[in-house]
Amino acid sequence: MRSSRRAKGVTRRAFVRGALALGSICISTIAGLGRSGVSWAQTVLSGAVQPEEEVDSTIKRLFGERAIAPGEGRVKLELPTIAEDGSNVQISVQADLPM
């Protein structure tokens, strides 16, 4: 026998409907970015390396005239040249930086 009393708050059905609506909005937004010719990474990461840009030009654009201290031997990154499984790539990062 069902109780005539209804719990206050959001029902499971309303929650699922809202989640589906939000998911479809997110998917359509991401798909819209791809169609316009501008990728998400290009819009969000404006400081990223531009295609065909020289390394010296990128450093000057990002840091201007600020001095850059040499960092050789401070950060060590180990990763395979070719990964056997692209969804599982083991990397190692070691940093000798002041905290």
C-alpha contacts under 8 A as a table, 3 or more apart, distances in Angstrom:
res1	aa1	res2	aa2	distance
3	S	6	R	7.57
10	V	14	A	6.31
10	V	15	F	6.48
11	T	14	A	5.25
11	T	15	F	6.24
12	R	15	F	5.09
12	R	16	V	6.23
13	R	16	V	5.23
13	R	17	R	6.23
14	A	17	R	5.13
14	A	18	G	6.14
15	F	18	G	5.14
15	F	19	A	6.13
16	V	19	A	5.05
16	V	20	L	6.12
17	R	20	L	5.19
17	R	21	A	6.18
18	G	21	A	5.09
18	G	22	L	6.13
19	A	22	L	5.12
19	A	23	G	6.06
20	L	23	G	5.05
20	L	24	S	6.17
21	A	24	S	5.24
21	A	25	I	6.29
22	L	25	I	5.14
22	L	26	C	6.27
23	G	26	C	5.14
23	G	27	I	6.19
24	S	27	I	5.12
24	S	28	S	6.09
25	I	28	S	5.22
25	I	29	T	6.12
26	C	29	T	5.14
26	C	30	I	6.23
27	I	30	I	5.21
27	I	31	A	6.07
28	S	31	A	5.03
28	S	32	G	5.98
29	T	32	G	5.03
29	T	33	L	6.43
30	I	33	L	5.24
30	I	34	G	6.63
30	I	40	W	7.76
31	A	34	G	5.22
31	A	35	R	6.48
32	G	35	R	5.21
32	G	36	S	6.44
33	L	36	S	5.43
33	L	37	G	7.05
33	L	38	V	6.05
33	L	39	S	6.01
33	L	40	W	6.59
34	G	37	G	5.77
34	G	38	V	6.21
34	G	39	S	5.67
34	G	40	W	7.72
35	R	38	V	7.60
38	V	42	Q	6.53
38	V	43	T	7.01
39	S	42	Q	5.35
39	S	43	T	6.56
40	W	43	T	5.28
40	W	44	V	6.16
41	A	44	V	5.28
41	A	45	L	5.48
42	Q	45	L	5.51
42	Q	46	S	6.11
42	Q	48	A	7.75
43	T	46	S	6.25
45	L	48	A	5.49
47	G	62	L	6.67
49	V	53	E	6.97
49	V	58	T	6.41
50	Q	53	E	5.49
50	Q	58	T	7.78
53	E	57	S	6.64
53	E	58	T	6.63
54	E	57	S	5.25
54	E	58	T	6.34
55	V	58	T	5.12
55	V	59	I	6.26
56	D	59	I	5.19
56	D	60	K	6.19
57	S	60	K	5.14
57	S	61	R	6.05
58	T	61	R	5.05
58	T	62	L	6.10
59	I	62	L	5.24
59	I	63	F	5.81
59	I	64	G	7.39
60	K	63	F	5.39
60	K	64	G	4.74
60	K	65	E	6.90
61	R	64	G	5.68
63	F	66	R	5.86
71	G	74	R	5.40
71	G	75	V	7.31
72	E	75	V	7.30
73	G	76	K	6.87
73	G	96	D	7.88
74	R	95	A	5.75
74	R	96	D	4.90
74	R	97	L	6.43
75	V	93	V	7.24
75	V	94	Q	5.76
75	V	95	A	4.43
75	V	96	D	6.26
75	V	97	L	7.84
76	K	92	S	7.93
76	K	93	V	5.70
76	K	94	Q	5.04
76	K	95	A	6.32
77	L	91	I	7.33
77	L	92	S	5.78
77	L	93	V	4.67
77	L	94	Q	6.58
78	E	91	I	5.67
78	E	92	S	5.04
78	E	93	V	6.49
79	L	89	V	7.77
79	L	90	Q	6.60
79	L	91	I	4.69
79	L	92	S	6.61
80	P	83	A	6.00
80	P	89	V	7.81
80	P	90	Q	7.71
80	P	91	I	7.58
83	A	86	G	5.93
83	A	88	N	7.97
83	A	89	V	6.08
84	E	89	V	7.91
85	D	88	N	5.50
85	D	89	V	6.71
86	G	89	V	6.18
